[in-house]
Amino acid sequence: MPPEEEHHIAVRLDKLLADRGMTLTELAGRVGVTIVNLSILKNGRARAIRFSTLSAICRELDCQPGDLLVHDP
């Protein structure tokens, strides 16, 4: 995807964290990702996510990838 193109993926990390009563800092520690990188993901500024990171987030939040990421045209 060229840099000037905008993606249409919405990240529902805030909702999932609130539903689980978990903080971003706690999730970062459990997943082994920096809070800065999770914040970038949470704010929709991430350009990519590793499957291993996505899998770890889903494991810790007890969710499916579709609960976390949705296409929002």
Biotite code that builds the C-alpha atoms (Angstrom):
import biotite.structure as struc

atoms = struc.array([
    struc.Atom([0.000, 0.000, 0.000], chain_id="A", res_id=1, res_name="MET", atom_name="CA", element="C"),
    struc.Atom([1.509, 3.319, -0.980], chain_id="A", res_id=2, res_name="PRO", atom_name="CA", element="C"),
    struc.Atom([2.088, 5.725, 1.933], chain_id="A", res_id=3, res_name="PRO", atom_name="CA", element="C"),
    struc.Atom([-0.472, 8.235, 0.691], chain_id="A", res_id=4, res_name="GLU", atom_name="CA", element="C"),
    struc.Atom([-3.327, 5.702, 0.765], chain_id="A", res_id=5, res_name="GLU", atom_name="CA", element="C"),
    struc.Atom([-5.479, 5.630, 3.867], chain_id="A", res_id=6, res_name="GLU", atom_name="CA", element="C"),
    struc.Atom([-6.550, 2.332, 5.382], chain_id="A", res_id=7, res_name="HIS", atom_name="CA", element="C"),
    struc.Atom([-10.054, 1.660, 6.638], chain_id="A", res_id=8, res_name="HIS", atom_name="CA", element="C"),
    struc.Atom([-9.347, -0.681, 9.539], chain_id="A", res_id=9, res_name="ILE", atom_name="CA", element="C"),
    struc.Atom([-10.804, 0.320, 12.893], chain_id="A", res_id=10, res_name="ALA", atom_name="CA", element="C"),
    struc.Atom([-9.183, -0.994, 16.067], chain_id="A", res_id=11, res_name="VAL", atom_name="CA", element="C"),
    struc.Atom([-11.462, -1.774, 19.008], chain_id="A", res_id=12, res_name="ARG", atom_name="CA", element="C"),
    struc.Atom([-8.724, -2.172, 21.592], chain_id="A", res_id=13, res_name="LEU", atom_name="CA", element="C"),
    struc.Atom([-10.195, 0.466, 23.940], chain_id="A", res_id=14, res_name="ASP", atom_name="CA", element="C"),
    struc.Atom([-13.540, -1.323, 24.094], chain_id="A", res_id=15, res_name="LYS", atom_name="CA", element="C"),
    struc.Atom([-11.973, -4.734, 24.667], chain_id="A", res_id=16, res_name="LEU", atom_name="CA", element="C"),
    struc.Atom([-9.731, -3.394, 27.423], chain_id="A", res_id=17, res_name="LEU", atom_name="CA", element="C"),
    struc.Atom([-12.664, -1.664, 29.134], chain_id="A", res_id=18, res_name="ALA", atom_name="CA", element="C"),
    struc.Atom([-14.818, -4.799, 28.855], chain_id="A", res_id=19, res_name="ASP", atom_name="CA", element="C"),
    struc.Atom([-12.050, -6.831, 30.524], chain_id="A", res_id=20, res_name="ARG", atom_name="CA", element="C"),
    struc.Atom([-11.122, -4.221, 33.120], chain_id="A", res_id=21, res_name="GLY", atom_name="CA", element="C"),
    struc.Atom([-7.538, -4.194, 31.854], chain_id="A", res_id=22, res_name="MET", atom_name="CA", element="C"),
    struc.Atom([-5.189, -1.276, 31.224], chain_id="A", res_id=23, res_name="THR", atom_name="CA", element="C"),
    struc.Atom([-3.027, -0.794, 28.167], chain_id="A", res_id=24, res_name="LEU", atom_name="CA", element="C"),
    struc.Atom([0.030, -1.050, 30.438], chain_id="A", res_id=25, res_name="THR", atom_name="CA", element="C"),
    struc.Atom([-1.125, -4.395, 31.808], chain_id="A", res_id=26, res_name="GLU", atom_name="CA", element="C"),
    struc.Atom([-1.804, -5.753, 28.317], chain_id="A", res_id=27, res_name="LEU", atom_name="CA", element="C"),
    struc.Atom([1.608, -4.565, 27.115], chain_id="A", res_id=28, res_name="ALA", atom_name="CA", element="C"),
    struc.Atom([3.291, -6.479, 29.938], chain_id="A", res_id=29, res_name="GLY", atom_name="CA", element="C"),
    struc.Atom([1.316, -9.644, 29.273], chain_id="A", res_id=30, res_name="ARG", atom_name="CA", element="C"),
    struc.Atom([1.883, -9.548, 25.515], chain_id="A", res_id=31, res_name="VAL", atom_name="CA", element="C"),
    struc.Atom([5.520, -8.461, 25.601], chain_id="A", res_id=32, res_name="GLY", atom_name="CA", element="C"),
    struc.Atom([5.005, -5.395, 23.406], chain_id="A", res_id=33, res_name="VAL", atom_name="CA", element="C"),
    struc.Atom([5.895, -1.845, 24.372], chain_id="A", res_id=34, res_name="THR", atom_name="CA", element="C"),
    struc.Atom([3.088, 0.393, 25.531], chain_id="A", res_id=35, res_name="ILE", atom_name="CA", element="C"),
    struc.Atom([4.088, 2.830, 22.776], chain_id="A", res_id=36, res_name="VAL", atom_name="CA", element="C"),
    struc.Atom([3.498, 0.197, 20.080], chain_id="A", res_id=37, res_name="ASN", atom_name="CA", element="C"),
    struc.Atom([0.152, -0.817, 21.603], chain_id="A", res_id=38, res_name="LEU", atom_name="CA", element="C"),
    struc.Atom([-0.823, 2.837, 21.789], chain_id="A", res_id=39, res_name="SER", atom_name="CA", element="C"),
    struc.Atom([-0.025, 3.264, 18.091], chain_id="A", res_id=40, res_name="ILE", atom_name="CA", element="C"),
    struc.Atom([-2.237, 0.257, 17.354], chain_id="A", res_id=41, res_name="LEU", atom_name="CA", element="C"),
    struc.Atom([-5.015, 1.499, 19.667], chain_id="A", res_id=42, res_name="LYS", atom_name="CA", element="C"),
    struc.Atom([-5.065, 4.907, 17.986], chain_id="A", res_id=43, res_name="ASN", atom_name="CA", element="C"),
    struc.Atom([-5.308, 3.423, 14.492], chain_id="A", res_id=44, res_name="GLY", atom_name="CA", element="C"),
    struc.Atom([-1.882, 4.643, 13.394], chain_id="A", res_id=45, res_name="ARG", atom_name="CA", element="C"),
    struc.Atom([-0.281, 1.200, 13.015], chain_id="A", res_id=46, res_name="ALA", atom_name="CA", element="C"),
    struc.Atom([0.653, 0.245, 9.470], chain_id="A", res_id=47, res_name="ARG", atom_name="CA", element="C"),
    struc.Atom([1.039, -3.445, 10.265], chain_id="A", res_id=48, res_name="ALA", atom_name="CA", element="C"),
    struc.Atom([0.739, -6.002, 13.041], chain_id="A", res_id=49, res_name="ILE", atom_name="CA", element="C"),
    struc.Atom([2.569, -9.305, 13.344], chain_id="A", res_id=50, res_name="ARG", atom_name="CA", element="C"),
    struc.Atom([0.400, -12.400, 13.549], chain_id="A", res_id=51, res_name="PHE", atom_name="CA", element="C"),
    struc.Atom([2.303, -13.388, 16.696], chain_id="A", res_id=52, res_name="SER", atom_name="CA", element="C"),
    struc.Atom([1.380, -10.056, 18.327], chain_id="A", res_id=53, res_name="THR", atom_name="CA", element="C"),
    struc.Atom([-2.222, -10.313, 17.183], chain_id="A", res_id=54, res_name="LEU", atom_name="CA", element="C"),
    struc.Atom([-2.390, -13.854, 18.525], chain_id="A", res_id=55, res_name="SER", atom_name="CA", element="C"),
    struc.Atom([-0.939, -12.796, 21.899], chain_id="A", res_id=56, res_name="ALA", atom_name="CA", element="C"),
    struc.Atom([-3.404, -9.896, 22.193], chain_id="A", res_id=57, res_name="ILE", atom_name="CA", element="C"),
    struc.Atom([-6.309, -12.199, 21.376], chain_id="A", res_id=58, res_name="CYS", atom_name="CA", element="C"),
    struc.Atom([-5.052, -14.754, 23.903], chain_id="A", res_id=59, res_name="ARG", atom_name="CA", element="C"),
    struc.Atom([-4.829, -12.172, 26.687], chain_id="A", res_id=60, res_name="GLU", atom_name="CA", element="C"),
    struc.Atom([-8.149, -10.501, 25.856], chain_id="A", res_id=61, res_name="LEU", atom_name="CA", element="C"),
    struc.Atom([-9.903, -13.816, 25.145], chain_id="A", res_id=62, res_name="ASP", atom_name="CA", element="C"),
    struc.Atom([-11.141, -12.571, 21.794], chain_id="A", res_id=63, res_name="CYS", atom_name="CA", element="C"),
    struc.Atom([-10.972, -13.254, 18.083], chain_id="A", res_id=64, res_name="GLN", atom_name="CA", element="C"),
    struc.Atom([-9.092, -11.026, 15.592], chain_id="A", res_id=65, res_name="PRO", atom_name="CA", element="C"),
    struc.Atom([-12.464, -9.842, 14.255], chain_id="A", res_id=66, res_name="GLY", atom_name="CA", element="C"),
    struc.Atom([-13.341, -8.550, 17.729], chain_id="A", res_id=67, res_name="ASP", atom_name="CA", element="C"),
    struc.Atom([-10.234, -6.368, 17.633], chain_id="A", res_id=68, res_name="LEU", atom_name="CA", element="C"),
    struc.Atom([-10.033, -5.279, 13.986], chain_id="A", res_id=69, res_name="LEU", atom_name="CA", element="C"),
    struc.Atom([-12.923, -4.330, 11.714], chain_id="A", res_id=70, res_name="VAL", atom_name="CA", element="C"),
    struc.Atom([-13.141, -2.906, 8.208], chain_id="A", res_id=71, res_name="HIS", atom_name="CA", element="C"),
    struc.Atom([-14.793, 0.518, 8.333], chain_id="A", res_id=72, res_name="ASP", atom_name="CA", element="C"),
    struc.Atom([-14.983, 2.016, 4.839], chain_id="A", res_id=73, res_name="PRO", atom_name="CA", element="C"),
])
